[in-house]
């Protein structure tokens, strides 16, 4: 029988944001388009701020056990989310960003990364202590904006 650990969820959130940092850094280095490069730098900086917020939450957490309808409920679901995400780790994210055949393909990967993070954060929010939900909601809103910005950038890149 497994016990859900909110600290582990925050560690996953940190890794997810670090994966984003690696992806956007690599993509900014790989592209020749100034608009794509500047957007990647900006989003990468925001992803680093998100990771810092989650590190702070983790250090402040202490002992906390979220409410579950049954033992292992959140752990099983979050494991499924993590296993199906776009990139398993920062190194793979950087590799895939650098290997993209075009800026449009790389932006599509970025959109998938942001969607994965958005869904993950929406799902972990109810598992966290109420004192942290405002922080997670702020990050969710920023991820939502990343999706909007990347969609706009993709239309610019493909000329539509």
N, C-alpha and C positions, 0 to 999 in steps of 0.2 A: 504494500500500500504506500503510495507516495503522498507527501505533504506539500502543498503548494507553498512556494516561497516567493514573496513579493520582491525580495532582494534579487533573486535570480531574474525576475522579469525586468528589473531595472538594469541589470547587467546586459541583458539581451538588447534593451533599448539603447544602451551606450554603444554596444557593438554595432547596432544598426546605424547609428549616427556616424560612427567612425568609418563604417563602410561607405556611407555617403560622402564623407570628407575625401576618402581615397579615390572614389569614383570621379568626383567633380574636379579634384586636383589633376588627375590623369587626363580627363577630358579637356580641361583648360589647356594643358600642355600639348595635346594632340591636335587640336583644331587650329585652323588658320583664319577662321572667321572671328573678327574682334567682338561681334555681338554675342556669339556663342561663348567665347572665352570670358568676357566680362560677366555674363550671367552665371557661368559655372563658378567663377571665383566668388561671386556674391553668395550663391547658394551654399557653396562649400564652407564659407565663413559662418553662415547661419547654422549649418549642420554641426560645426564645432561648438557653437554656443549651446545648441540643444544637448550635445554630449556633456558639456559642463553642467548644465542644469540637472541632468539625470545623475551625474556623479554627486552633486550636492544633495539631491533627494536621497540617494543611496546612503550617503554618510549621515544624513539626519534621520533615517528611517527607524532605527532601533528595532524593537520587537513589534511586529504587526502581522496579524493573520487575517486575510480577507475572508469575507463570508462566501461560502460555496454551497450550492444546493446538494452536492455530494462530493466526497473526497476525490481529488484529482481532476475535478471538472475543468478548472482553468488551465492547469498544467497540460492536459491532453490537447485542448484547443490551441493554446499558445504554441505548443510544440508543432502542431500541424501548420500554423502560420509561419513559424520560423523555417520549417523544412521546405516550404514552398516559395520562399522569398526569392527575389531576383538573383541575389549574390550571397553565397554562404559566408564570405569574409571580406575584409578590406583588400587583401591581395588579389582575389578573384575579381572584385569590382574594378580595381585599377587596371588589371589585365584586359578585361572586357571593354572598358572605355577606350583604351589604347588600340584595341583590335577592331573597333567598329569600322565598317567599310565607308561610312559617310557620317556627316554631322546629323543628318536626319535619323539614321539608325541609332546613333549614340543618344540622341534626345529621346527617342522611343525607349531606350533602356533606362534613361533617367526618369521618364514618366512612370515606368514600371516600378522602379526603386521607390519613388515618392508614393505611389499608390500602396505598395506593400507597407511602407512606414506608416502611412495614414491609417490604414486598416488596423495595423498592430496597435497603434496608439489609442485608437477609438476603443479597441477591445481591452486594453490594459487599464484604461482610466477608471472603470468601476472597481478594479481590484486594489486600488491604491487608497491610502488614508485620505480622508476629505481635505486635509491641509495641503495635499499635493495636487488636487484635481485642477485647480486654477492654472498651475504651471503646465500640466499636461495639456489642458485646453488651449493655452497660448501656443504651445508647440504644434498642436493639431492645426490651429489656424494658420500658422506659418507654413506647415506642410501643404495645406490647401492652397495657399498662395503660390508655393513652388509649382504645384500642378498647373495652376492657371498661367503662370509665367512661362513654364516650359511648353505648354500647348501653344501659347502665342508665339514663342520663339520657333517652334517647329513649323508653324504656318509661314513664318518669315523665311525660314531656311528652304522649304520646298516651293516657295513662291505662290502660296495660295492663301 
